[in-house]
Amino acid sequence: MAGPSHYIMPLPEFEKPVKILIVASPYYKDISDNQISGAKAEIEKAGGTWEIVEVPGALEIPTAIGIAERMSNFDGYVALGCVIRGETTHYDTVCNDSSRAVQLLGLQGLCIGNGILTVENRAQAEVRADPAAMNKGGGAAAAALHLIALARKWGKAEKGVGFTHEILLAGADNKA
């Protein structure tokens, strides 16, 4: 069943290519492969490059992103995984904690597209992961690209950082 249509922003353009880390949990390998395929295609459309790292489950995705941010030089990240509801409350824990951790990293300034699927059943996951259907992997990559574009726009040093020449001169005049 198709939902209502929605607006999809055109991909940003970059003067300098972007380098993105795709962090994927292949717990459901076929779903993960489709998510990755969609994400790679979207990054390549924007002229970016990507690397992939796999982690065991959705809970490890934010940790891997945090490690990469501290120890590497990526412009942004794509979080890809799938959590399918089971018979226990573990589903709620994994959904909430992985989402919250990704969001906290984003609030610290990391450019992350969150493509961790949280679904009721396998059929929902398959449709959402399929690049020819809902393409949530591609959507997560697009989100990361848009955040990188914003970070680059606002991160340009158009004004001096620290003390300006005029402030230093004013300070020197006060001492004379």
Secondary structure as GFF3:
##gff-version 3
##sequence-region A 1 176
A	DSSP	beta_strand	19	24	.	.	.	ID=ss1
A	DSSP	alpha_helix	29	45	.	.	.	ID=ss2
A	DSSP	beta_strand	49	54	.	.	.	ID=ss3
A	DSSP	three_ten_helix	58	60	.	.	.	ID=ss4
A	DSSP	alpha_helix	61	71	.	.	.	ID=ss5
A	DSSP	beta_strand	76	84	.	.	.	ID=ss6
A	DSSP	alpha_helix	90	107	.	.	.	ID=ss7
A	DSSP	beta_strand	112	119	.	.	.	ID=ss8
A	DSSP	alpha_helix	122	129	.	.	.	ID=ss9
A	DSSP	alpha_helix	136	155	.	.	.	ID=ss10
A	DSSP	alpha_helix	165	175	.	.	.	ID=ss11
###
